[in-house]
């Protein structure tokens, strides 16, 4: 069976639960919300961009990067 490199077993994940509304910065657009944690970890701008683009594509939000959390549907948040 072929597995994606992005699939991580539940026991191997560093994060178990993220509350959707509490984890978002309402004044930051999607792009900044996604890259905020990477920036805090010291990830380079180039690497942050690549990781964010891949993740946003994976969750079908590539076309929503400029919107703020309040402009997204509940599922998109």
mmJSON file of the N, C-alpha and C atoms, coordinates in Angstrom:
{"data_MODEL":{"atom_site":{
"group_PDB":["ATOM","ATOM","ATOM","ATOM","ATOM","ATOM","ATOM","ATOM","ATOM","ATOM","ATOM","ATOM","ATOM","ATOM","ATOM","ATOM","ATOM","ATOM","ATOM","ATOM","ATOM","ATOM","ATOM","ATOM","ATOM","ATOM","ATOM","ATOM","ATOM","ATOM","ATOM","ATOM","ATOM","ATOM","ATOM","ATOM","ATOM","ATOM","ATOM","ATOM","ATOM","ATOM","ATOM","ATOM","ATOM","ATOM","ATOM","ATOM","ATOM","ATOM","ATOM","ATOM","ATOM","ATOM","ATOM","ATOM","ATOM","ATOM","ATOM","ATOM","ATOM","ATOM","ATOM","ATOM","ATOM","ATOM","ATOM","ATOM","ATOM","ATOM","ATOM","ATOM","ATOM","ATOM","ATOM","ATOM","ATOM","ATOM","ATOM","ATOM","ATOM","ATOM","ATOM","ATOM","ATOM","ATOM","ATOM","ATOM","ATOM","ATOM","ATOM","ATOM","ATOM","ATOM","ATOM","ATOM","ATOM","ATOM","ATOM","ATOM","ATOM","ATOM","ATOM","ATOM","ATOM","ATOM","ATOM","ATOM","ATOM","ATOM","ATOM","ATOM","ATOM","ATOM","ATOM","ATOM","ATOM","ATOM","ATOM","ATOM","ATOM","ATOM","ATOM","ATOM","ATOM","ATOM","ATOM","ATOM","ATOM","ATOM","ATOM","ATOM","ATOM","ATOM","ATOM","ATOM","ATOM","ATOM","ATOM","ATOM","ATOM","ATOM","ATOM","ATOM","ATOM","ATOM","ATOM","ATOM","ATOM","ATOM","ATOM","ATOM","ATOM","ATOM","ATOM","ATOM","ATOM","ATOM","ATOM","ATOM","ATOM","ATOM","ATOM","ATOM","ATOM","ATOM","ATOM","ATOM","ATOM","ATOM","ATOM","ATOM","ATOM","ATOM","ATOM","ATOM","ATOM","ATOM","ATOM","ATOM","ATOM","ATOM","ATOM","ATOM","ATOM","ATOM","ATOM","ATOM","ATOM","ATOM","ATOM","ATOM","ATOM","ATOM","ATOM","ATOM","ATOM","ATOM","ATOM","ATOM","ATOM","ATOM","ATOM","ATOM","ATOM","ATOM","ATOM","ATOM","ATOM","ATOM","ATOM","ATOM","ATOM","ATOM","ATOM","ATOM","ATOM","ATOM","ATOM","ATOM","ATOM","ATOM","ATOM","ATOM","ATOM","ATOM","ATOM","ATOM","ATOM","ATOM","ATOM"],
"id":[1,2,3,4,5,6,7,8,9,10,11,12,13,14,15,16,17,18,19,20,21,22,23,24,25,26,27,28,29,30,31,32,33,34,35,36,37,38,39,40,41,42,43,44,45,46,47,48,49,50,51,52,53,54,55,56,57,58,59,60,61,62,63,64,65,66,67,68,69,70,71,72,73,74,75,76,77,78,79,80,81,82,83,84,85,86,87,88,89,90,91,92,93,94,95,96,97,98,99,100,101,102,103,104,105,106,107,108,109,110,111,112,113,114,115,116,117,118,119,120,121,122,123,124,125,126,127,128,129,130,131,132,133,134,135,136,137,138,139,140,141,142,143,144,145,146,147,148,149,150,151,152,153,154,155,156,157,158,159,160,161,162,163,164,165,166,167,168,169,170,171,172,173,174,175,176,177,178,179,180,181,182,183,184,185,186,187,188,189,190,191,192,193,194,195,196,197,198,199,200,201,202,203,204,205,206,207,208,209,210,211,212,213,214,215,216,217,218,219,220,221,222,223,224,225,226,227,228,229,230,231],
"type_symbol":["N","C","C","N","C","C","N","C","C","N","C","C","N","C","C","N","C","C","N","C","C","N","C","C","N","C","C","N","C","C","N","C","C","N","C","C","N","C","C","N","C","C","N","C","C","N","C","C","N","C","C","N","C","C","N","C","C","N","C","C","N","C","C","N","C","C","N","C","C","N","C","C","N","C","C","N","C","C","N","C","C","N","C","C","N","C","C","N","C","C","N","C","C","N","C","C","N","C","C","N","C","C","N","C","C","N","C","C","N","C","C","N","C","C","N","C","C","N","C","C","N","C","C","N","C","C","N","C","C","N","C","C","N","C","C","N","C","C","N","C","C","N","C","C","N","C","C","N","C","C","N","C","C","N","C","C","N","C","C","N","C","C","N","C","C","N","C","C","N","C","C","N","C","C","N","C","C","N","C","C","N","C","C","N","C","C","N","C","C","N","C","C","N","C","C","N","C","C","N","C","C","N","C","C","N","C","C","N","C","C","N","C","C","N","C","C","N","C","C","N","C","C","N","C","C","N","C","C","N","C","C"],
"label_atom_id":["N","CA","C","N","CA","C","N","CA","C","N","CA","C","N","CA","C","N","CA","C","N","CA","C","N","CA","C","N","CA","C","N","CA","C","N","CA","C","N","CA","C","N","CA","C","N","CA","C","N","CA","C","N","CA","C","N","CA","C","N","CA","C","N","CA","C","N","CA","C","N","CA","C","N","CA","C","N","CA","C","N","CA","C","N","CA","C","N","CA","C","N","CA","C","N","CA","C","N","CA","C","N","CA","C","N","CA","C","N","CA","C","N","CA","C","N","CA","C","N","CA","C","N","CA","C","N","CA","C","N","CA","C","N","CA","C","N","CA","C","N","CA","C","N","CA","C","N","CA","C","N","CA","C","N","CA","C","N","CA","C","N","CA","C","N","CA","C","N","CA","C","N","CA","C","N","CA","C","N","CA","C","N","CA","C","N","CA","C","N","CA","C","N","CA","C","N","CA","C","N","CA","C","N","CA","C","N","CA","C","N","CA","C","N","CA","C","N","CA","C","N","CA","C","N","CA","C","N","CA","C","N","CA","C","N","CA","C","N","CA","C","N","CA","C","N","CA","C","N","CA","C","N","CA","C","N","CA","C","N","CA","C","N","CA","C","N","CA","C"],
"label_alt_id":[null,null,null,null,null,null,null,null,null,null,null,null,null,null,null,null,null,null,null,null,null,null,null,null,null,null,null,null,null,null,null,null,null,null,null,null,null,null,null,null,null,null,null,null,null,null,null,null,null,null,null,null,null,null,null,null,null,null,null,null,null,null,null,null,null,null,null,null,null,null,null,null,null,null,null,null,null,null,null,null,null,null,null,null,null,null,null,null,null,null,null,null,null,null,null,null,null,null,null,null,null,null,null,null,null,null,null,null,null,null,null,null,null,null,null,null,null,null,null,null,null,null,null,null,null,null,null,null,null,null,null,null,null,null,null,null,null,null,null,null,null,null,null,null,null,null,null,null,null,null,null,null,null,null,null,null,null,null,null,null,null,null,null,null,null,null,null,null,null,null,null,null,null,null,null,null,null,null,null,null,null,null,null,null,null,null,null,null,null,null,null,null,null,null,null,null,null,null,null,null,null,null,null,null,null,null,null,null,null,null,null,null,null,null,null,null,null,null,null,null,null,null,null,null,null,null,null,null,null,null,null],
"label_comp_id":["UNK","UNK","UNK","UNK","UNK","UNK","UNK","UNK","UNK","UNK","UNK","UNK","UNK","UNK","UNK","UNK","UNK","UNK","UNK","UNK","UNK","UNK","UNK","UNK","UNK","UNK","UNK","UNK","UNK","UNK","UNK","UNK","UNK","UNK","UNK","UNK","UNK","UNK","UNK","UNK","UNK","UNK","UNK","UNK","UNK","UNK","UNK","UNK","UNK","UNK","UNK","UNK","UNK","UNK","UNK","UNK","UNK","UNK","UNK","UNK","UNK","UNK","UNK","UNK","UNK","UNK","UNK","UNK","UNK","UNK","UNK","UNK","UNK","UNK","UNK","UNK","UNK","UNK","UNK","UNK","UNK","UNK","UNK","UNK","UNK","UNK","UNK","UNK","UNK","UNK","UNK","UNK","UNK","UNK","UNK","UNK","UNK","UNK","UNK","UNK","UNK","UNK","UNK","UNK","UNK","UNK","UNK","UNK","UNK","UNK","UNK","UNK","UNK","UNK","UNK","UNK","UNK","UNK","UNK","UNK","UNK","UNK","UNK","UNK","UNK","UNK","UNK","UNK","UNK","UNK","UNK","UNK","UNK","UNK","UNK","UNK","UNK","UNK","UNK","UNK","UNK","UNK","UNK","UNK","UNK","UNK","UNK","UNK","UNK","UNK","UNK","UNK","UNK","UNK","UNK","UNK","UNK","UNK","UNK","UNK","UNK","UNK","UNK","UNK","UNK","UNK","UNK","UNK","UNK","UNK","UNK","UNK","UNK","UNK","UNK","UNK","UNK","UNK","UNK","UNK","UNK","UNK","UNK","UNK","UNK","UNK","UNK","UNK","UNK","UNK","UNK","UNK","UNK","UNK","UNK","UNK","UNK","UNK","UNK","UNK","UNK","UNK","UNK","UNK","UNK","UNK","UNK","UNK","UNK","UNK","UNK","UNK","UNK","UNK","UNK","UNK","UNK","UNK","UNK","UNK","UNK","UNK","UNK","UNK","UNK","UNK","UNK","UNK","UNK","UNK","UNK"],
"label_asym_id":["A","A","A","A","A","A","A","A","A","A","A","A","A","A","A","A","A","A","A","A","A","A","A","A","A","A","A","A","A","A","A","A","A","A","A","A","A","A","A","A","A","A","A","A","A","A","A","A","A","A","A","A","A","A","A","A","A","A","A","A","A","A","A","A","A","A","A","A","A","A","A","A","A","A","A","A","A","A","A","A","A","A","A","A","A","A","A","A","A","A","A","A","A","A","A","A","A","A","A","A","A","A","A","A","A","A","A","A","A","A","A","A","A","A","A","A","A","A","A","A","A","A","A","A","A","A","A","A","A","A","A","A","A","A","A","A","A","A","A","A","A","A","A","A","A","A","A","A","A","A","A","A","A","A","A","A","A","A","A","A","A","A","A","A","A","A","A","A","A","A","A","A","A","A","A","A","A","A","A","A","A","A","A","A","A","A","A","A","A","A","A","A","A","A","A","A","A","A","A","A","A","A","A","A","A","A","A","A","A","A","A","A","A","A","A","A","A","A","A","A","A","A","A","A","A","A","A","A","A","A","A"],
"label_entity_id":["1","1","1","1","1","1","1","1","1","1","1","1","1","1","1","1","1","1","1","1","1","1","1","1","1","1","1","1","1","1","1","1","1","1","1","1","1","1","1","1","1","1","1","1","1","1","1","1","1","1","1","1","1","1","1","1","1","1","1","1","1","1","1","1","1","1","1","1","1","1","1","1","1","1","1","1","1","1","1","1","1","1","1","1","1","1","1","1","1","1","1","1","1","1","1","1","1","1","1","1","1","1","1","1","1","1","1","1","1","1","1","1","1","1","1","1","1","1","1","1","1","1","1","1","1","1","1","1","1","1","1","1","1","1","1","1","1","1","1","1","1","1","1","1","1","1","1","1","1","1","1","1","1","1","1","1","1","1","1","1","1","1","1","1","1","1","1","1","1","1","1","1","1","1","1","1","1","1","1","1","1","1","1","1","1","1","1","1","1","1","1","1","1","1","1","1","1","1","1","1","1","1","1","1","1","1","1","1","1","1","1","1","1","1","1","1","1","1","1","1","1","1","1","1","1","1","1","1","1","1","1"],
"label_seq_id":[1,1,1,2,2,2,3,3,3,4,4,4,5,5,5,6,6,6,7,7,7,8,8,8,9,9,9,10,10,10,11,11,11,12,12,12,13,13,13,14,14,14,15,15,15,16,16,16,17,17,17,18,18,18,19,19,19,20,20,20,21,21,21,22,22,22,23,23,23,24,24,24,25,25,25,26,26,26,27,27,27,28,28,28,29,29,29,30,30,30,31,31,31,32,32,32,33,33,33,34,34,34,35,35,35,36,36,36,37,37,37,38,38,38,39,39,39,40,40,40,41,41,41,42,42,42,43,43,43,44,44,44,45,45,45,46,46,46,47,47,47,48,48,48,49,49,49,50,50,50,51,51,51,52,52,52,53,53,53,54,54,54,55,55,55,56,56,56,57,57,57,58,58,58,59,59,59,60,60,60,61,61,61,62,62,62,63,63,63,64,64,64,65,65,65,66,66,66,67,67,67,68,68,68,69,69,69,70,70,70,71,71,71,72,72,72,73,73,73,74,74,74,75,75,75,76,76,76,77,77,77],
"pdbx_PDB_ins_code":[null,null,null,null,null,null,null,null,null,null,null,null,null,null,null,null,null,null,null,null,null,null,null,null,null,null,null,null,null,null,null,null,null,null,null,null,null,null,null,null,null,null,null,null,null,null,null,null,null,null,null,null,null,null,null,null,null,null,null,null,null,null,null,null,null,null,null,null,null,null,null,null,null,null,null,null,null,null,null,null,null,null,null,null,null,null,null,null,null,null,null,null,null,null,null,null,null,null,null,null,null,null,null,null,null,null,null,null,null,null,null,null,null,null,null,null,null,null,null,null,null,null,null,null,null,null,null,null,null,null,null,null,null,null,null,null,null,null,null,null,null,null,null,null,null,null,null,null,null,null,null,null,null,null,null,null,null,null,null,null,null,null,null,null,null,null,null,null,null,null,null,null,null,null,null,null,null,null,null,null,null,null,null,null,null,null,null,null,null,null,null,null,null,null,null,null,null,null,null,null,null,null,null,null,null,null,null,null,null,null,null,null,null,null,null,null,null,null,null,null,null,null,null,null,null,null,null,null,null,null,null],
"Cartn_x":[0.838,0.0,0.877,0.595,1.377,0.854,1.764,1.37,2.043,1.316,1.855,2.866,3.86,4.828,4.184,2.99,2.314,1.463,1.286,0.477,1.339,0.883,1.607,0.632,1.042,0.185,-0.125,-1.305,-1.77,-0.763,-0.194,0.761,2.087,2.364,3.615,3.473,2.244,1.998,2.437,3.0,3.429,2.256,1.16,-0.021,-1.205,-1.949,-3.083,-4.397,-4.509,-5.77,-5.504,-6.174,-6.077,-7.498,-7.838,-9.147,-9.145,-10.056,-10.032,-10.108,-11.083,-11.267,-10.207,-9.76,-8.789,-7.376,-7.126,-5.779,-5.526,-6.542,-6.406,-6.274,-5.464,-5.33,-6.304,-7.35,-8.419,-7.995,-6.937,-6.508,-5.467,-5.014,-4.027,-4.72,-4.29,-4.846,-4.388,-5.023,-4.727,-3.221,-2.589,-1.16,-0.341,-0.591,0.169,-0.176,-1.432,-1.812,-1.07,-0.946,-0.286,1.218,1.831,3.294,3.753,2.847,3.225,4.076,3.614,4.347,5.717,5.81,7.1,8.072,7.546,8.393,8.887,8.012,8.388,9.468,9.482,10.502,11.804,11.826,13.034,13.221,12.168,12.243,12.415,13.289,13.567,12.32,12.296,11.151,10.904,11.964,11.844,11.211,11.682,11.133,9.696,9.404,8.027,7.083,7.508,6.672,6.39,7.415,7.247,6.336,6.543,5.72,4.275,4.085,2.727,2.004,2.679,2.046,1.618,2.481,2.156,0.965,0.961,-0.126,-1.448,-1.411,-2.639,-3.211,-2.336,-2.795,-3.452,-2.839,-3.348,-4.758,-5.038,-6.354,-7.258,-6.893,-7.693,-8.002,-6.992,-7.166,-6.194,-5.582,-4.611,-5.206,-6.492,-7.13,-7.705,-7.433,-7.986,-6.912,-5.678,-4.552,-4.673,-5.389,-5.504,-6.676,-7.525,-8.701,-8.357,-9.143,-8.996,-9.924,-9.653,-10.458,-11.964,-12.404,-13.824,-14.48,-13.665,-14.186,-14.276,-13.834,-13.834,-15.042,-15.412,-16.483,-15.91,-16.781,-16.336,-15.403,-15.716,-14.861,-13.505,-13.467,-12.195,-11.319,-11.95,-11.172,-10.522],
"Cartn_y":[-1.185,0.0,1.24,2.187,3.413,4.452,5.023,6.044,7.359,8.416,9.753,10.08,10.885,11.338,12.227,12.752,13.648,12.902,11.59,10.809,10.399,10.765,10.425,9.716,8.58,7.835,8.688,8.495,9.311,9.33,8.215,8.148,8.838,9.139,9.783,11.287,11.811,13.232,14.039,15.204,16.071,16.808,16.963,17.657,16.712,16.625,15.722,16.449,17.696,18.411,19.9,20.527,21.977,22.515,23.411,24.041,25.064,24.933,25.743,27.238,27.694,29.124,29.749,29.038,29.601,29.637,28.849,28.764,29.762,30.539,31.465,32.902,33.657,35.081,35.811,36.422,36.99,38.143,38.841,39.974,39.6,38.36,37.879,37.094,37.283,36.458,35.003,34.142,32.711,32.462,33.118,32.902,33.12,34.205,34.506,33.551,33.133,32.158,30.84,30.424,29.157,29.236,30.339,30.438,30.948,31.403,32.005,31.067,29.843,28.893,28.558,28.453,28.165,29.32,30.54,31.711,31.741,31.409,31.387,30.342,29.287,28.241,28.59,29.725,30.165,29.576,29.043,28.488,29.643,29.472,30.534,30.896,32.116,32.595,31.692,31.283,30.407,29.064,28.471,27.184,27.318,28.433,28.672,28.737,29.436,29.586,28.227,27.422,26.1,25.197,25.174,24.329,24.812,26.128,26.687,26.403,26.577,26.311,24.854,23.94,22.511,22.195,22.742,22.476,23.065,24.304,24.949,24.231,23.729,22.938,21.641,20.992,19.738,19.895,21.029,21.246,22.125,22.307,23.039,24.477,25.161,26.565,27.491,27.012,27.832,29.137,29.131,30.333,31.24,30.913,31.682,32.4,32.425,32.902,34.34,35.187,36.584,36.878,35.886,36.103,35.973,36.648,36.536,35.428,34.851,33.737,33.994,35.201,35.523,35.464,35.47,35.406,33.971,33.014,31.615,30.897,29.785,28.978,28.242,27.686,26.954,25.81,25.09,23.985,24.435,25.581,26.107,26.584,27.085,27.51,26.321],
"Cartn_z":[0.0,0.0,0.0,-0.893,-1.001,-0.005,0.76,1.737,1.398,1.58,1.355,2.434,2.105,3.092,4.144,3.855,4.78,5.792,5.625,6.555,7.736,8.923,10.142,11.073,11.595,12.519,13.738,14.312,15.441,16.589,16.925,18.033,17.755,16.498,16.114,15.907,16.001,15.782,16.997,16.745,17.83,18.461,17.739,18.232,18.161,19.264,19.291,19.028,19.472,19.369,19.246,18.306,18.147,18.086,19.005,18.979,17.857,16.907,15.7,15.969,16.684,16.872,17.764,18.771,19.701,19.132,18.098,17.551,16.428,16.058,14.94,15.423,14.726,14.999,14.086,14.636,13.809,12.903,13.24,12.419,11.376,11.398,10.425,9.317,8.08,6.998,7.135,6.372,6.398,6.299,5.333,5.099,6.37,7.074,8.288,9.422,9.515,10.537,10.329,9.083,8.782,9.05,8.731,8.87,10.23,11.07,12.35,13.217,13.39,14.226,13.666,12.349,11.719,11.92,11.823,12.047,13.489,14.429,15.844,16.123,15.317,15.462,14.744,14.044,13.359,11.973,11.392,10.036,9.054,8.092,7.125,6.331,5.82,5.04,3.84,3.176,2.001,2.372,3.473,3.896,4.396,5.089,5.544,4.354,3.32,2.13,1.493,1.329,0.722,1.535,2.837,3.703,3.721,3.779,3.807,2.497,1.375,0.083,-0.02,0.418,0.357,1.263,2.472,3.395,2.9,2.451,1.974,0.751,-0.096,-1.24,-0.746,0.231,0.78,1.346,1.985,2.597,1.729,0.472,-0.522,-0.093,0.442,0.825,0.102,-0.957,-1.691,-2.193,-2.486,-3.022,-1.927,-0.674,0.441,1.264,0.794,1.598,2.091,1.387,1.789,2.711,2.933,3.769,5.25,6.069,7.518,8.007,9.176,9.666,9.654,9.959,9.97,8.604,7.545,6.183,5.659,6.444,6.043,6.645,6.039,6.613,7.837,8.647,9.84,9.503,8.441,8.017,7.511,6.876,6.388,7.55,8.581,9.755,10.398],
"occupancy":[1.0,1.0,1.0,1.0,1.0,1.0,1.0,1.0,1.0,1.0,1.0,1.0,1.0,1.0,1.0,1.0,1.0,1.0,1.0,1.0,1.0,1.0,1.0,1.0,1.0,1.0,1.0,1.0,1.0,1.0,1.0,1.0,1.0,1.0,1.0,1.0,1.0,1.0,1.0,1.0,1.0,1.0,1.0,1.0,1.0,1.0,1.0,1.0,1.0,1.0,1.0,1.0,1.0,1.0,1.0,1.0,1.0,1.0,1.0,1.0,1.0,1.0,1.0,1.0,1.0,1.0,1.0,1.0,1.0,1.0,1.0,1.0,1.0,1.0,1.0,1.0,1.0,1.0,1.0,1.0,1.0,1.0,1.0,1.0,1.0,1.0,1.0,1.0,1.0,1.0,1.0,1.0,1.0,1.0,1.0,1.0,1.0,1.0,1.0,1.0,1.0,1.0,1.0,1.0,1.0,1.0,1.0,1.0,1.0,1.0,1.0,1.0,1.0,1.0,1.0,1.0,1.0,1.0,1.0,1.0,1.0,1.0,1.0,1.0,1.0,1.0,1.0,1.0,1.0,1.0,1.0,1.0,1.0,1.0,1.0,1.0,1.0,1.0,1.0,1.0,1.0,1.0,1.0,1.0,1.0,1.0,1.0,1.0,1.0,1.0,1.0,1.0,1.0,1.0,1.0,1.0,1.0,1.0,1.0,1.0,1.0,1.0,1.0,1.0,1.0,1.0,1.0,1.0,1.0,1.0,1.0,1.0,1.0,1.0,1.0,1.0,1.0,1.0,1.0,1.0,1.0,1.0,1.0,1.0,1.0,1.0,1.0,1.0,1.0,1.0,1.0,1.0,1.0,1.0,1.0,1.0,1.0,1.0,1.0,1.0,1.0,1.0,1.0,1.0,1.0,1.0,1.0,1.0,1.0,1.0,1.0,1.0,1.0,1.0,1.0,1.0,1.0,1.0,1.0,1.0,1.0,1.0,1.0,1.0,1.0,1.0,1.0,1.0,1.0,1.0,1.0],
"B_iso_or_equiv":[0.0,0.0,0.0,0.0,0.0,0.0,0.0,0.0,0.0,0.0,0.0,0.0,0.0,0.0,0.0,0.0,0.0,0.0,0.0,0.0,0.0,0.0,0.0,0.0,0.0,0.0,0.0,0.0,0.0,0.0,0.0,0.0,0.0,0.0,0.0,0.0,0.0,0.0,0.0,0.0,0.0,0.0,0.0,0.0,0.0,0.0,0.0,0.0,0.0,0.0,0.0,0.0,0.0,0.0,0.0,0.0,0.0,0.0,0.0,0.0,0.0,0.0,0.0,0.0,0.0,0.0,0.0,0.0,0.0,0.0,0.0,0.0,0.0,0.0,0.0,0.0,0.0,0.0,0.0,0.0,0.0,0.0,0.0,0.0,0.0,0.0,0.0,0.0,0.0,0.0,0.0,0.0,0.0,0.0,0.0,0.0,0.0,0.0,0.0,0.0,0.0,0.0,0.0,0.0,0.0,0.0,0.0,0.0,0.0,0.0,0.0,0.0,0.0,0.0,0.0,0.0,0.0,0.0,0.0,0.0,0.0,0.0,0.0,0.0,0.0,0.0,0.0,0.0,0.0,0.0,0.0,0.0,0.0,0.0,0.0,0.0,0.0,0.0,0.0,0.0,0.0,0.0,0.0,0.0,0.0,0.0,0.0,0.0,0.0,0.0,0.0,0.0,0.0,0.0,0.0,0.0,0.0,0.0,0.0,0.0,0.0,0.0,0.0,0.0,0.0,0.0,0.0,0.0,0.0,0.0,0.0,0.0,0.0,0.0,0.0,0.0,0.0,0.0,0.0,0.0,0.0,0.0,0.0,0.0,0.0,0.0,0.0,0.0,0.0,0.0,0.0,0.0,0.0,0.0,0.0,0.0,0.0,0.0,0.0,0.0,0.0,0.0,0.0,0.0,0.0,0.0,0.0,0.0,0.0,0.0,0.0,0.0,0.0,0.0,0.0,0.0,0.0,0.0,0.0,0.0,0.0,0.0,0.0,0.0,0.0,0.0,0.0,0.0,0.0,0.0,0.0],
"pdbx_formal_charge":[null,null,null,null,null,null,null,null,null,null,null,null,null,null,null,null,null,null,null,null,null,null,null,null,null,null,null,null,null,null,null,null,null,null,null,null,null,null,null,null,null,null,null,null,null,null,null,null,null,null,null,null,null,null,null,null,null,null,null,null,null,null,null,null,null,null,null,null,null,null,null,null,null,null,null,null,null,null,null,null,null,null,null,null,null,null,null,null,null,null,null,null,null,null,null,null,null,null,null,null,null,null,null,null,null,null,null,null,null,null,null,null,null,null,null,null,null,null,null,null,null,null,null,null,null,null,null,null,null,null,null,null,null,null,null,null,null,null,null,null,null,null,null,null,null,null,null,null,null,null,null,null,null,null,null,null,null,null,null,null,null,null,null,null,null,null,null,null,null,null,null,null,null,null,null,null,null,null,null,null,null,null,null,null,null,null,null,null,null,null,null,null,null,null,null,null,null,null,null,null,null,null,null,null,null,null,null,null,null,null,null,null,null,null,null,null,null,null,null,null,null,null,null,null,null,null,null,null,null,null,null],
"auth_seq_id":[1,1,1,2,2,2,3,3,3,4,4,4,5,5,5,6,6,6,7,7,7,8,8,8,9,9,9,10,10,10,11,11,11,12,12,12,13,13,13,14,14,14,15,15,15,16,16,16,17,17,17,18,18,18,19,19,19,20,20,20,21,21,21,22,22,22,23,23,23,24,24,24,25,25,25,26,26,26,27,27,27,28,28,28,29,29,29,30,30,30,31,31,31,32,32,32,33,33,33,34,34,34,35,35,35,36,36,36,37,37,37,38,38,38,39,39,39,40,40,40,41,41,41,42,42,42,43,43,43,44,44,44,45,45,45,46,46,46,47,47,47,48,48,48,49,49,49,50,50,50,51,51,51,52,52,52,53,53,53,54,54,54,55,55,55,56,56,56,57,57,57,58,58,58,59,59,59,60,60,60,61,61,61,62,62,62,63,63,63,64,64,64,65,65,65,66,66,66,67,67,67,68,68,68,69,69,69,70,70,70,71,71,71,72,72,72,73,73,73,74,74,74,75,75,75,76,76,76,77,77,77],
"auth_comp_id":["UNK","UNK","UNK","UNK","UNK","UNK","UNK","UNK","UNK","UNK","UNK","UNK","UNK","UNK","UNK","UNK","UNK","UNK","UNK","UNK","UNK","UNK","UNK","UNK","UNK","UNK","UNK","UNK","UNK","UNK","UNK","UNK","UNK","UNK","UNK","UNK","UNK","UNK","UNK","UNK","UNK","UNK","UNK","UNK","UNK","UNK","UNK","UNK","UNK","UNK","UNK","UNK","UNK","UNK","UNK","UNK","UNK","UNK","UNK","UNK","UNK","UNK","UNK","UNK","UNK","UNK","UNK","UNK","UNK","UNK","UNK","UNK","UNK","UNK","UNK","UNK","UNK","UNK","UNK","UNK","UNK","UNK","UNK","UNK","UNK","UNK","UNK","UNK","UNK","UNK","UNK","UNK","UNK","UNK","UNK","UNK","UNK","UNK","UNK","UNK","UNK","UNK","UNK","UNK","UNK","UNK","UNK","UNK","UNK","UNK","UNK","UNK","UNK","UNK","UNK","UNK","UNK","UNK","UNK","UNK","UNK","UNK","UNK","UNK","UNK","UNK","UNK","UNK","UNK","UNK","UNK","UNK","UNK","UNK","UNK","UNK","UNK","UNK","UNK","UNK","UNK","UNK","UNK","UNK","UNK","UNK","UNK","UNK","UNK","UNK","UNK","UNK","UNK","UNK","UNK","UNK","UNK","UNK","UNK","UNK","UNK","UNK","UNK","UNK","UNK","UNK","UNK","UNK","UNK","UNK","UNK","UNK","UNK","UNK","UNK","UNK","UNK","UNK","UNK","UNK","UNK","UNK","UNK","UNK","UNK","UNK","UNK","UNK","UNK","UNK","UNK","UNK","UNK","UNK","UNK","UNK","UNK","UNK","UNK","UNK","UNK","UNK","UNK","UNK","UNK","UNK","UNK","UNK","UNK","UNK","UNK","UNK","UNK","UNK","UNK","UNK","UNK","UNK","UNK","UNK","UNK","UNK","UNK","UNK","UNK","UNK","UNK","UNK","UNK","UNK","UNK"],
"auth_asym_id":["A","A","A","A","A","A","A","A","A","A","A","A","A","A","A","A","A","A","A","A","A","A","A","A","A","A","A","A","A","A","A","A","A","A","A","A","A","A","A","A","A","A","A","A","A","A","A","A","A","A","A","A","A","A","A","A","A","A","A","A","A","A","A","A","A","A","A","A","A","A","A","A","A","A","A","A","A","A","A","A","A","A","A","A","A","A","A","A","A","A","A","A","A","A","A","A","A","A","A","A","A","A","A","A","A","A","A","A","A","A","A","A","A","A","A","A","A","A","A","A","A","A","A","A","A","A","A","A","A","A","A","A","A","A","A","A","A","A","A","A","A","A","A","A","A","A","A","A","A","A","A","A","A","A","A","A","A","A","A","A","A","A","A","A","A","A","A","A","A","A","A","A","A","A","A","A","A","A","A","A","A","A","A","A","A","A","A","A","A","A","A","A","A","A","A","A","A","A","A","A","A","A","A","A","A","A","A","A","A","A","A","A","A","A","A","A","A","A","A","A","A","A","A","A","A","A","A","A","A","A","A"],
"auth_atom_id":["N","CA","C","N","CA","C","N","CA","C","N","CA","C","N","CA","C","N","CA","C","N","CA","C","N","CA","C","N","CA","C","N","CA","C","N","CA","C","N","CA","C","N","CA","C","N","CA","C","N","CA","C","N","CA","C","N","CA","C","N","CA","C","N","CA","C","N","CA","C","N","CA","C","N","CA","C","N","CA","C","N","CA","C","N","CA","C","N","CA","C","N","CA","C","N","CA","C","N","CA","C","N","CA","C","N","CA","C","N","CA","C","N","CA","C","N","CA","C","N","CA","C","N","CA","C","N","CA","C","N","CA","C","N","CA","C","N","CA","C","N","CA","C","N","CA","C","N","CA","C","N","CA","C","N","CA","C","N","CA","C","N","CA","C","N","CA","C","N","CA","C","N","CA","C","N","CA","C","N","CA","C","N","CA","C","N","CA","C","N","CA","C","N","CA","C","N","CA","C","N","CA","C","N","CA","C","N","CA","C","N","CA","C","N","CA","C","N","CA","C","N","CA","C","N","CA","C","N","CA","C","N","CA","C","N","CA","C","N","CA","C","N","CA","C","N","CA","C","N","CA","C","N","CA","C","N","CA","C","N","CA","C","N","CA","C","N","CA","C"],
"pdbx_PDB_model_num":[1,1,1,1,1,1,1,1,1,1,1,1,1,1,1,1,1,1,1,1,1,1,1,1,1,1,1,1,1,1,1,1,1,1,1,1,1,1,1,1,1,1,1,1,1,1,1,1,1,1,1,1,1,1,1,1,1,1,1,1,1,1,1,1,1,1,1,1,1,1,1,1,1,1,1,1,1,1,1,1,1,1,1,1,1,1,1,1,1,1,1,1,1,1,1,1,1,1,1,1,1,1,1,1,1,1,1,1,1,1,1,1,1,1,1,1,1,1,1,1,1,1,1,1,1,1,1,1,1,1,1,1,1,1,1,1,1,1,1,1,1,1,1,1,1,1,1,1,1,1,1,1,1,1,1,1,1,1,1,1,1,1,1,1,1,1,1,1,1,1,1,1,1,1,1,1,1,1,1,1,1,1,1,1,1,1,1,1,1,1,1,1,1,1,1,1,1,1,1,1,1,1,1,1,1,1,1,1,1,1,1,1,1,1,1,1,1,1,1,1,1,1,1,1,1,1,1,1,1,1,1]
}}}
